[in-house]
């Protein structure tokens, strides 16, 4: 029985998104696929322990990592551990042969995401209501629920005002704008030759959303 640890975040997305999120921490991950459940211990973005059970078949170590890589979508609960809990996880994993052998782990070849897939990736984040790429105040590609023509026009005004302010303050080029109100949040960020506008609920995890945006820029 593995220790629960302290809950850090819940993430819905691909294995790549999970690796990006855990890039600077040591985290235990309970991962749920379409027909089974598994576990990973990730150290600074590198899987060191992996296991997955599906239909009474268990994948361990490298086999489990390869399986997780191939999944388009995972639901993950991410937790941090105390030193004693971490030792418990490692001892249990050694006993059950869950260790990942980095030397023999197959190289992962990445397929570039399409713009549609990039927007879908952001929309999957908890609390995101809508996401749209826009140019000169006009929506180019949109996902979710919203009046995107109206949103793009307002986002363009906000973007120009923010750029003028950063220029007046001499603090460099504008990278991101976050607007928070009691009823929701709005994020603006560069997206290739375009810009993104993301609308969320008040409870949305901005850290996860900003990470997702960074991953598609």
Secondary structure as UniProt FT lines:
FT   STRAND          6..13
FT   HELIX           15..21
FT   TURN            22..24
FT   STRAND          26..32
FT   STRAND          36..43
FT   TURN            44..45
FT   STRAND          46..54
FT   TURN            55..56
FT   STRAND          57..60
FT   HELIX           62..70
FT   STRAND          74..80
FT   HELIX           83..96
FT   HELIX           102..104
FT   HELIX           115..123
FT   TURN            126..127
FT   STRAND          128..135
FT   TURN            136..137
FT   STRAND          138..144
FT   HELIX           148..168
FT   TURN            169..170
FT   STRAND          176..181
FT   TURN            182..183
FT   STRAND          184..191
FT   TURN            192..193
FT   STRAND          194..200
FT   TURN            202..203
FT   HELIX           206..216
//
